[in-house]
């Protein structure tokens, strides 16, 4: 589920992941045995959402290591020879 809101005039999107293993509904953000898999999945879903929009984002905030992979995924998806 994707929610949107305006904060100080800027539209932001919030992604609520519904997953059978409750990947993001555990009472802790970090420190789970599967953190890498959780955040890679989140990053892929965020990019998939952005790809479905008519216009691309003006800014993607990659605040910390859980979302840093988005930079590489985004660069790879924008390559001219990408057939994905």
Buried (B, 14 or more C-beta within 10 A) or exposed (E): EEEEEEEEEEEEEEEEBEEEEEBBEEEEEEEEEEBEEBBBBBBEBBBEEBEEEEEEBEEEEBEEEBBEBBEEBBEEEEEEEEEE
